[in-house]
Amino acid sequence: MVEDHIASPTCAPLLAARTADLVERSEQGVYHLGSGTPISWFDFARMVFELAGLKPELRATNEREHRTAARRPRYSALSNTKMEALGLARMPALETAVRGCLAVQARLLAENG
């Protein structure tokens, strides 16, 4: 996982909820809806595995070592300032969001065997 690219990963259900909030208010324009926590993809992967109770061997790499066909910005973290200025609920802390997503996944797996 690359350690020199920073983003703000977002749990899809939270993104959908905030999008619904904006639609209900008839808001228009471009809104950034991210976790609000800038984090490298390497650190994010490590967090997800740790919270899931998994211990795979992760190796940090960088843009130079891990080339992709698509050019990606090194820093693509999003600011939720515009959304928050409307008085909408803040996005939960990234760790809280990941825990919630993992809990939903565990519940769905248990229900569907």
N, C-alpha and C positions, 0 to 999 in steps of 0.2 A: 504494500500500500504506500502511496506517495505521502511523504511527510512535508513536502514544500508547497502543497496546494491547500489553501484554507477556504472553507465553505461554511454554510450554516444548514446542515441537513435538517429536514423537516418530516415529521410523521404525517402521512397522507390524511388520516382522519382529522387531525388538527388543522391542516391546510383547508380541508373541505369545510370544516365548521366555521373558520374565519371567513372563508369565501362566501358561505351562506349568510353570515352576519352582514357582510358588505352588500350583498344582493338585496337582503331584506331592507336595508337602509337606502336602497337605490343609489348607492355610491358609484361613481364612475372614475375611470382613470387607471393608472398603473400603481399597484400596491405590492410592496415586497412583503412576503409572509414567510419568514424563516424562523429557525429555532431561536435566533437572537444570540446564539453562542458561536462565535468564530472558532473553528476547530479544524485541525488537519485531518485528511482522510485516514491517515494511519492512526491517529489518536481516537478518531470516531470508531474505526473498526475494533480497536482494542477495547473501547468502552462497551460496545455492543456485545462482544464475546464475553467480557468479564461479567456484565450484567446477566447474560444468558447462562452463566456458569460453565462456559466452554474455555478450553485452554489450547487453542491451536497455536502452532508456531507462526508468528507474524514477523515479517521482516520489513523494516522501513526501507523505502527506496525514494528516489527523487525523479523529477521530470526528465532529467538527462538520461537516467538509466531505464526509465519506463516510458518509452515513446508510444504515442497513440496517433491514429490517423487524424483525429480531431484536435485542433488547437484549443486549449483551455486556459482561461486566465488563472494566474497563481492565486489571486485573491478574489473570491466571489461570494463572500459572506454578505448577507442581506440585512438591512436595517428595517425594523418594524415601526419606526418613528411615526410615519404617516398614519398607519393603522391605529396606533396607540393614541394619537392626537384626537381621534374620533371618539375616544372613550371605550373602545372595544377591549375586551380582556387581553392581557398580555399573553404571549405564548409561554407555556410552562418551560422551566429549565430543561435543557437538553436531556440530562440524565433522567428526569421525571418523565419526559416524553418517551424516551427509549424504554423505560420500565413499563409504561402503559402499553406501548405497542407490543412488547414481549408478552405481557399478560393477556392481551387480546388474542395474540397468536396461540398461546398455550390453551386458552379456553376453546378456540375454534378447533384446534387439533384434538382436544379431549372430546368435544361434541361429535366430531366427524371421524373419530378413530383413526 
